[in-house]
Amino acid sequence: MVSATSCFPVKGGKEADKTSHEYYIVTKVVDGDTFVIDDGSKKGARVRLIGVDAPESRKTGRKEIGYYGKEAKEFMTEYILNKRVRLEYDVNKYDQYMRILAYAYMEDGTFINEYLVASGYAMVMTFPPNVKYSELFLKRQQEARVKNRGLWGKTVENKIEF
């Protein structure tokens, strides 16, 4: 497992007009790319990270557990659970399931979406119009593949099912 503070600390790119200056406590990690924040409501708000897709960590409906899904969830749980994050939005703030779509940052400035891809815990997956950091994510994914980080280090011919 790669430590969040070792190897390559990743700091976020340009600050956007749609950046929240508020920090939220992460109360639950659903999987490697989705978590719940305390927004003052009873249930909290579910946040889906933009531009990345971590393998499924649990079987849901017709989706099977994905390769490296448990590791991605474990990493996210260790890294962000009960910690404060700041959110940045792109064009669309919500998805069809009413999850908040966001780029997330730790208090030290670490760009979580980018770090997941750079560490090999997630792959790039963008949906226009939310493509602000897609080039950055693709660059980090290529670096992760070349260096066999995370899910790229254990695949056979890079065959991964999500």
MDAnalysis code that builds the backbone (N, CA, C; Angstrom):
import MDAnalysis as mda
import numpy as np

u = mda.Universe.empty(486, n_residues=162, atom_resindex=np.repeat(np.arange(162), 3), trajectory=True)
u.add_TopologyAttr("name", ["N", "CA", "C"] * 162)
u.add_TopologyAttr("resid", np.arange(1, 163))
u.add_TopologyAttr("resname", ["MET", "VAL", "SER", "ALA", "THR", "SER", "CYS", "PHE", "PRO", "VAL", "LYS", "GLY", "GLY", "LYS", "GLU", "ALA", "ASP", "LYS", "THR", "SER", "HIS", "GLU", "TYR", "TYR", "ILE", "VAL", "THR", "LYS", "VAL", "VAL", "ASP", "GLY", "ASP", "THR", "PHE", "VAL", "ILE", "ASP", "ASP", "GLY", "SER", "LYS", "LYS", "GLY", "ALA", "ARG", "VAL", "ARG", "LEU", "ILE", "GLY", "VAL", "ASP", "ALA", "PRO", "GLU", "SER", "ARG", "LYS", "THR", "GLY", "ARG", "LYS", "GLU", "ILE", "GLY", "TYR", "TYR", "GLY", "LYS", "GLU", "ALA", "LYS", "GLU", "PHE", "MET", "THR", "GLU", "TYR", "ILE", "LEU", "ASN", "LYS", "ARG", "VAL", "ARG", "LEU", "GLU", "TYR", "ASP", "VAL", "ASN", "LYS", "TYR", "ASP", "GLN", "TYR", "MET", "ARG", "ILE", "LEU", "ALA", "TYR", "ALA", "TYR", "MET", "GLU", "ASP", "GLY", "THR", "PHE", "ILE", "ASN", "GLU", "TYR", "LEU", "VAL", "ALA", "SER", "GLY", "TYR", "ALA", "MET", "VAL", "MET", "THR", "PHE", "PRO", "PRO", "ASN", "VAL", "LYS", "TYR", "SER", "GLU", "LEU", "PHE", "LEU", "LYS", "ARG", "GLN", "GLN", "GLU", "ALA", "ARG", "VAL", "LYS", "ASN", "ARG", "GLY", "LEU", "TRP", "GLY", "LYS", "THR", "VAL", "GLU", "ASN", "LYS", "ILE", "GLU", "PHE"])
u.atoms.positions = np.array([
    [0.841, -1.174, 0.000],
    [0.000, 0.000, 0.000],
    [0.884, 1.235, 0.000],
    [0.524, 2.233, -0.785],
    [1.268, 3.475, -0.866],
    [0.709, 4.439, 0.159],
    [1.570, 5.018, 0.930],
    [1.137, 5.995, 1.931],
    [0.754, 7.291, 1.246],
    [-0.231, 7.960, 1.780],
    [-0.685, 9.221, 1.208],
    [0.375, 10.302, 1.318],
    [1.319, 10.144, 2.187],
    [2.324, 11.175, 2.367],
    [3.656, 10.807, 1.736],
    [3.742, 9.632, 1.143],
    [5.011, 9.222, 0.559],
    [4.978, 9.350, -0.949],
    [6.106, 9.227, -1.551],
    [6.278, 9.150, -2.992],
    [6.024, 10.450, -3.730],
    [4.790, 10.880, -3.812],
    [4.480, 11.998, -4.688],
    [3.278, 12.768, -4.181],
    [3.477, 13.684, -3.245],
    [2.327, 14.462, -2.805],
    [1.781, 15.232, -3.992],
    [0.491, 15.226, -4.147],
    [-0.141, 15.855, -5.289],
    [-0.940, 17.053, -4.813],
    [-0.584, 18.205, -5.300],
    [-1.313, 19.421, -4.963],
    [-2.164, 19.797, -6.164],
    [-3.333, 20.322, -5.903],
    [-4.282, 20.645, -6.958],
    [-3.813, 21.749, -7.871],
    [-4.380, 21.746, -9.064],
    [-4.095, 22.753, -10.068],
    [-4.778, 24.065, -9.759],
    [-5.234, 24.729, -10.798],
    [-5.848, 26.045, -10.668],
    [-7.078, 26.014, -9.772],
    [-7.239, 27.079, -9.019],
    [-8.442, 27.221, -8.196],
    [-9.559, 27.726, -9.105],
    [-10.729, 27.206, -8.945],
    [-11.859, 27.577, -9.792],
    [-12.775, 28.545, -9.076],
    [-13.584, 29.233, -9.863],
    [-14.609, 30.100, -9.290],
    [-15.607, 29.276, -8.505],
    [-15.715, 28.012, -8.842],
    [-16.705, 27.142, -8.213],
    [-16.120, 26.379, -7.033],
    [-15.059, 26.895, -6.462],
    [-14.435, 26.241, -5.323],
    [-15.117, 26.678, -4.045],
    [-15.461, 25.716, -3.227],
    [-16.020, 26.013, -1.915],
    [-14.864, 26.366, -0.994],
    [-15.078, 27.337, -0.163],
    [-14.045, 27.682, 0.814],
    [-14.360, 27.034, 2.149],
    [-15.425, 26.258, 2.158],
    [-15.846, 25.529, 3.352],
    [-15.198, 24.157, 3.367],
    [-14.921, 23.682, 4.557],
    [-14.433, 22.315, 4.710],
    [-15.535, 21.477, 5.335],
    [-15.618, 20.231, 4.910],
    [-16.634, 19.302, 5.398],
    [-15.950, 18.069, 5.975],
    [-16.512, 17.535, 7.037],
    [-16.003, 16.292, 7.614],
    [-16.552, 15.113, 6.808],
    [-15.680, 14.193, 6.435],
    [-16.100, 12.971, 5.746],
    [-16.573, 11.992, 6.818],
    [-17.846, 11.600, 6.731],
    [-18.437, 10.730, 7.755],
    [-18.515, 9.264, 7.337],
    [-18.385, 9.005, 6.038],
    [-18.474, 7.626, 5.548],
    [-17.796, 7.546, 4.189],
    [-17.112, 6.430, 3.941],
    [-16.558, 6.152, 2.621],
    [-17.388, 5.029, 2.031],
    [-18.030, 5.294, 0.903],
    [-18.886, 4.308, 0.243],
    [-18.024, 3.357, -0.580],
    [-17.124, 3.916, -1.368],
    [-16.149, 3.135, -2.122],
    [-15.004, 4.052, -2.512],
    [-14.182, 3.642, -3.448],
    [-12.992, 4.409, -3.778],
    [-13.208, 5.746, -4.429],
    [-14.416, 6.036, -4.893],
    [-14.664, 7.331, -5.524],
    [-15.910, 8.043, -4.996],
    [-16.488, 7.543, -3.919],
    [-17.712, 8.124, -3.363],
    [-17.635, 8.132, -1.840],
    [-18.045, 9.254, -1.254],
    [-18.050, 9.364, 0.202],
    [-19.184, 10.282, 0.644],
    [-19.425, 10.317, 1.946],
    [-20.495, 11.131, 2.522],
    [-19.859, 12.197, 3.402],
    [-20.382, 13.431, 3.275],
    [-19.896, 14.530, 4.109],
    [-21.000, 15.001, 5.039],
    [-20.594, 15.588, 6.147],
    [-21.541, 16.203, 7.076],
    [-21.839, 17.599, 6.557],
    [-23.024, 17.749, 5.977],
    [-23.445, 19.046, 5.452],
    [-24.500, 19.689, 6.349],
    [-24.692, 19.122, 7.526],
    [-25.685, 19.645, 8.454],
    [-27.028, 18.949, 8.363],
    [-27.226, 18.139, 7.318],
    [-28.484, 17.404, 7.181],
    [-28.394, 16.105, 7.979],
    [-29.532, 15.455, 8.156],
    [-29.570, 14.224, 8.950],
    [-28.713, 13.104, 8.351],
    [-28.820, 12.908, 7.026],
    [-28.097, 11.820, 6.358],
    [-26.726, 12.226, 5.832],
    [-26.476, 13.511, 5.743],
    [-25.251, 13.970, 5.104],
    [-25.439, 13.998, 3.599],
    [-24.438, 14.443, 2.891],
    [-24.503, 14.536, 1.433],
    [-23.494, 13.579, 0.825],
    [-23.938, 12.853, -0.186],
    [-23.073, 11.904, -0.883],
    [-22.309, 12.655, -1.969],
    [-20.996, 12.443, -2.013],
    [-20.126, 13.110, -2.980],
    [-19.508, 12.064, -3.892],
    [-19.612, 12.290, -5.198],
    [-18.992, 11.421, -6.213],
    [-17.863, 12.221, -6.835],
    [-16.651, 11.695, -6.762],
    [-15.508, 12.400, -7.317],
    [-15.590, 12.448, -8.839],
    [-15.345, 13.619, -9.396],
    [-15.418, 13.830, -10.845],
    [-14.133, 13.343, -11.515],
    [-14.298, 12.730, -12.684],
    [-13.161, 12.407, -13.537],
    [-12.431, 11.126, -13.218],
    [-12.868, 10.430, -12.172],
    [-12.194, 9.193, -11.780],
    [-13.218, 8.092, -11.561],
    [-12.769, 6.868, -11.705],
    [-13.640, 5.723, -11.449],
    [-12.820, 4.643, -10.762],
    [-13.159, 4.383, -9.518],
    [-12.505, 3.304, -8.771],
    [-13.317, 2.030, -8.980],
    [-12.666, 0.891, -8.968],
    [-13.397, -0.371, -9.106],
    [-14.420, -0.528, -7.977],
    [-15.477, -1.261, -8.247],
    [-16.511, -1.497, -7.231],
    [-15.911, -2.263, -6.058],
    [-16.273, -1.852, -4.848],
    [-15.738, -2.515, -3.655],
    [-16.739, -3.486, -3.043],
    [-17.955, -3.476, -3.592],
    [-18.984, -4.390, -3.091],
    [-19.925, -4.717, -4.237],
    [-20.582, -5.851, -4.124],
    [-21.531, -6.267, -5.157],
    [-22.833, -5.501, -4.950],
    [-23.289, -4.844, -6.010],
    [-24.547, -4.103, -5.953],
    [-25.328, -4.378, -7.229],
    [-26.498, -4.937, -7.088],
    [-27.313, -5.219, -8.267],
    [-26.574, -6.104, -9.235],
    [-26.360, -5.587, -10.431],
    [-25.673, -6.387, -11.439],
    [-24.174, -6.099, -11.507],
    [-23.681, -5.198, -10.656],
    [-22.252, -4.891, -10.625],
    [-21.533, -5.807, -9.638],
    [-20.484, -6.428, -10.122],
    [-19.667, -7.316, -9.294],
    [-18.558, -6.517, -8.619],
    [-17.938, -7.118, -7.626],
    [-16.783, -6.495, -6.994],
    [-15.692, -6.404, -8.048],
    [-15.114, -5.230, -8.202],
    [-14.094, -5.013, -9.215],
    [-12.698, -5.306, -8.704],
    [-11.824, -5.616, -9.647],
    [-10.432, -5.850, -9.320],
    [-9.847, -4.597, -8.677],
    [-9.262, -4.713, -7.523],
    [-8.629, -3.657, -6.740],
    [-9.645, -2.730, -6.075],
    [-10.919, -3.106, -6.090],
    [-11.968, -2.296, -5.478],
    [-11.849, -2.197, -3.969],
    [-11.570, -3.316, -3.331],
    [-11.439, -3.300, -1.865],
    [-10.245, -2.461, -1.435],
    [-9.155, -2.565, -2.174],
    [-7.965, -1.778, -1.852],
    [-8.235, -0.283, -1.999],
    [-8.971, 0.085, -3.052],
    [-9.293, 1.502, -3.262],
    [-10.158, 2.037, -2.124],
    [-11.140, 1.260, -1.708],
    [-11.996, 1.697, -0.604],
    [-11.199, 1.780, 0.697],
    [-10.362, 0.791, 0.953],
    [-9.543, 0.806, 2.169],
    [-8.638, 2.033, 2.198],
    [-8.043, 2.339, 1.058],
    [-7.185, 3.519, 0.987],
    [-7.984, 4.781, 1.307],
    [-9.124, 4.934, 0.648],
    [-9.941, 6.137, 0.873],
    [-10.396, 6.226, 2.320],
    [-10.772, 5.103, 2.903],
    [-11.218, 5.099, 4.300],
    [-10.086, 5.576, 5.203],
    [-8.911, 5.019, 5.010],
    [-7.758, 5.403, 5.828],
    [-7.370, 6.866, 5.595],
    [-7.484, 7.303, 4.355],
    [-6.993, 8.627, 3.972],
    [-7.949, 9.766, 4.323],
    [-9.277, 9.584, 4.130],
    [-10.178, 10.732, 4.300],
    [-11.244, 10.594, 5.381],
    [-11.509, 9.394, 5.878],
    [-12.580, 9.237, 6.865],
    [-12.292, 10.077, 8.111],
    [-13.307, 10.820, 8.543],
    [-13.236, 11.714, 9.710],
    [-12.257, 12.869, 9.528],
    [-11.908, 13.149, 8.279],
    [-11.029, 14.284, 7.984],
    [-11.821, 15.338, 7.226],
    [-11.231, 16.515, 7.136],
    [-11.898, 17.637, 6.476],
    [-11.467, 17.744, 5.016],
    [-12.457, 17.932, 4.140],
    [-12.189, 18.118, 2.716],
    [-12.891, 19.376, 2.220],
    [-12.300, 19.956, 1.198],
    [-12.896, 21.110, 0.519],
    [-13.317, 20.641, -0.868],
    [-14.452, 21.106, -1.337],
    [-14.976, 20.668, -2.626],
    [-14.861, 21.762, -3.673],
    [-14.642, 21.334, -4.908],
    [-14.640, 22.222, -6.064],
    [-15.579, 21.602, -7.082],
    [-16.401, 22.426, -7.696],
    [-17.402, 21.929, -8.633],
    [-17.006, 22.275, -10.054],
    [-17.565, 21.531, -10.995],
    [-17.351, 21.797, -12.412],
    [-18.665, 22.343, -12.961],
    [-19.024, 21.996, -14.171],
    [-20.240, 22.529, -14.785],
    [-21.491, 22.012, -14.083],
    [-21.597, 20.696, -13.936],
    [-22.758, 20.097, -13.264],
    [-22.418, 19.820, -11.808],
    [-23.270, 20.273, -10.897],
    [-23.004, 20.063, -9.472],
    [-23.584, 18.742, -8.965],
    [-24.590, 18.177, -9.650],
    [-25.222, 16.931, -9.202],
    [-25.335, 15.961, -10.360],
    [-25.317, 14.657, -10.036],
    [-25.560, 13.649, -11.058],
    [-27.012, 13.193, -10.986],
    [-27.363, 12.204, -11.792],
    [-28.750, 11.728, -11.863],
    [-29.238, 11.129, -10.557],
    [-28.308, 10.748, -9.674],
    [-28.680, 10.163, -8.380],
    [-28.650, 11.206, -7.266],
    [-28.491, 12.463, -7.640],
    [-28.416, 13.598, -6.712],
    [-27.195, 13.544, -5.797],
    [-26.149, 12.893, -6.267],
    [-24.871, 12.960, -5.557],
    [-24.187, 14.257, -5.984],
    [-23.458, 14.863, -5.076],
    [-22.670, 16.040, -5.421],
    [-21.493, 15.568, -6.271],
    [-21.276, 16.210, -7.400],
    [-20.130, 15.917, -8.256],
    [-19.045, 16.928, -7.920],
    [-17.876, 16.447, -7.521],
    [-16.859, 17.396, -7.063],
    [-15.443, 16.881, -7.237],
    [-14.541, 17.848, -7.257],
    [-13.123, 17.599, -7.077],
    [-12.918, 17.870, -5.594],
    [-12.113, 17.078, -4.922],
    [-11.956, 17.234, -3.476],
    [-10.492, 17.427, -3.105],
    [-10.298, 18.231, -2.080],
    [-8.960, 18.571, -1.600],
    [-8.869, 18.360, -0.100],
    [-7.741, 17.851, 0.341],
    [-7.452, 17.738, 1.764],
    [-7.046, 19.120, 2.275],
    [-6.981, 19.273, 3.588],
    [-6.593, 20.564, 4.158],
    [-5.181, 20.983, 3.760],
    [-4.304, 20.017, 3.490],
    [-2.938, 20.362, 3.084],
    [-2.846, 20.698, 1.598],
    [-3.994, 20.676, 0.886],
    [-4.025, 21.012, -0.532],
    [-3.939, 19.818, -1.461],
    [-3.744, 18.627, -0.938],
    [-3.673, 17.440, -1.790],
    [-4.979, 17.273, -2.555],
    [-4.861, 17.137, -3.856],
    [-5.998, 16.985, -4.764],
    [-6.350, 15.496, -4.787],
    [-7.418, 15.120, -4.116],
    [-7.767, 13.711, -3.916],
    [-8.028, 12.986, -5.230],
    [-8.786, 13.578, -6.141],
    [-9.094, 12.930, -7.420],
    [-7.795, 12.571, -8.145],
    [-6.902, 13.537, -8.226],
    [-5.623, 13.330, -8.902],
    [-4.795, 12.265, -8.187],
    [-4.774, 12.320, -6.876],
    [-3.980, 11.374, -6.098],
    [-4.460, 9.936, -6.305],
    [-5.773, 9.740, -6.380],
    [-6.312, 8.394, -6.610],
    [-5.810, 7.816, -7.924],
    [-5.825, 8.638, -8.974],
    [-5.370, 8.181, -10.283],
    [-3.857, 7.968, -10.271],
    [-3.114, 8.911, -9.710],
    [-1.653, 8.824, -9.675],
    [-1.170, 7.615, -8.879],
    [-1.947, 7.203, -7.885],
    [-1.583, 6.064, -7.038],
    [-2.071, 4.737, -7.588],
    [-2.921, 4.781, -8.618],
    [-3.447, 3.549, -9.192],
    [-4.650, 2.990, -8.456],
    [-5.329, 3.807, -7.669],
    [-6.549, 3.359, -6.989],
    [-7.793, 3.609, -7.838],
    [-7.645, 4.382, -8.910],
    [-8.776, 4.679, -9.794],
    [-8.243, 4.923, -11.200],
    [-9.149, 4.813, -12.157],
    [-8.842, 5.109, -13.550],
    [-9.557, 6.396, -13.928],
    [-9.123, 6.982, -15.017],
    [-9.764, 8.195, -15.511],
    [-11.089, 7.832, -16.160],
    [-12.116, 8.594, -15.822],
    [-13.422, 8.445, -16.456],
    [-14.091, 9.819, -16.430],
    [-14.169, 10.438, -17.584],
    [-14.760, 11.770, -17.646],
    [-16.037, 11.766, -18.467],
    [-16.944, 12.629, -18.059],
    [-18.206, 12.817, -18.764],
    [-18.394, 14.306, -19.005],
    [-18.352, 14.724, -20.277],
    [-18.601, 16.134, -20.554],
    [-19.964, 16.535, -19.993],
    [-20.092, 17.725, -19.503],
    [-19.142, 18.838, -19.596],
    [-18.167, 18.926, -18.428],
    [-18.134, 17.960, -17.543],
    [-17.256, 18.014, -16.365],
    [-15.874, 17.446, -16.696],
    [-15.083, 18.220, -17.424],
    [-13.801, 17.724, -17.924],
    [-12.624, 18.644, -17.587],
    [-12.795, 19.479, -16.621],
    [-11.802, 20.498, -16.276],
    [-10.381, 19.953, -16.114],
    [-10.227, 18.835, -15.451],
    [-8.894, 18.290, -15.170],
    [-8.603, 17.000, -15.938],
    [-9.328, 16.740, -17.007],
    [-9.172, 15.462, -17.708],
    [-7.756, 15.252, -18.240],
    [-7.121, 16.282, -18.772],
    [-5.755, 16.123, -19.282],
    [-4.782, 15.793, -18.155],
    [-4.935, 16.462, -17.030],
    [-4.093, 16.185, -15.866],
    [-4.280, 14.744, -15.407],
    [-5.533, 14.305, -15.324],
    [-5.814, 12.937, -14.875],
    [-5.223, 11.909, -15.842],
    [-5.348, 12.154, -17.142],
    [-4.790, 11.218, -18.127],
    [-3.270, 11.128, -18.001],
    [-2.626, 12.255, -17.757],
    [-1.174, 12.263, -17.561],
    [-0.802, 11.435, -16.331],
    [-1.514, 11.631, -15.231],
    [-1.224, 10.887, -13.999],
    [-1.504, 9.389, -14.166],
    [-2.552, 9.054, -14.928],
    [-2.856, 7.642, -15.164],
    [-1.739, 6.983, -15.962],
    [-1.244, 7.669, -16.969],
    [-0.148, 7.113, -17.767],
    [1.079, 6.878, -16.895],
    [1.378, 7.830, -16.004],
    [2.514, 7.667, -15.088],
    [2.299, 6.454, -14.177],
    [1.087, 6.292, -13.672],
    [0.775, 5.157, -12.788],
    [0.941, 3.834, -13.526],
    [0.502, 3.799, -14.780],
    [0.632, 2.571, -15.578],
    [2.095, 2.227, -15.812],
    [2.873, 3.227, -16.203],
    [4.293, 3.009, -16.488],
    [5.027, 2.530, -15.240],
    [4.644, 3.063, -14.083],
    [5.317, 2.705, -12.828],
    [4.630, 1.556, -12.091],
    [3.630, 0.939, -12.738],
    [2.920, -0.216, -12.164],
    [2.354, 0.058, -10.778],
    [1.775, 1.217, -10.600],
    [1.194, 1.564, -9.305],
    [-0.217, 1.006, -9.179],
    [-0.541, 0.572, -7.969],
    [-1.905, 0.161, -7.660],
    [-2.439, -0.900, -8.586],
    [-3.621, -0.663, -9.132],
    [-4.273, -1.660, -9.983],
    [-3.479, -1.947, -11.242],
    [-2.613, -1.041, -11.652],
    [-1.804, -1.279, -12.851],
    [-0.677, -2.271, -12.579],
    [-0.333, -2.478, -11.330],
    [0.753, -3.385, -10.994],
    [0.340, -4.833, -10.919],
    [-0.961, -5.096, -10.885],
    [-1.424, -6.471, -10.701],
    [-2.262, -6.977, -11.864],
    [-2.364, -6.218, -12.918],
    [-3.240, -6.635, -14.006],
    [-2.506, -7.514, -15.005],
    [-3.256, -8.329, -15.680],
    [-2.726, -9.140, -16.762],
    [-3.149, -8.449, -18.048],
    [-2.179, -7.951, -18.788],
    [-2.436, -7.227, -20.033],
    [-3.430, -6.083, -19.828],
    [-3.352, -5.435, -18.667],
    [-4.207, -4.283, -18.363],
    [-5.686, -4.549, -18.580],
    [-6.117, -5.756, -18.308],
    [-7.521, -6.129, -18.457],
    [-8.220, -5.919, -17.123],
    [-9.060, -4.913, -17.047],
    [-9.722, -4.572, -15.791],
    [-11.213, -4.464, -16.029],
    [-11.979, -5.054, -15.142],
    [-13.431, -4.949, -15.236],
    [-13.945, -4.054, -14.131],
    [-14.810, -3.149, -14.488],
    [-15.422, -2.243, -13.508],
    [-16.884, -2.531, -13.407],
])
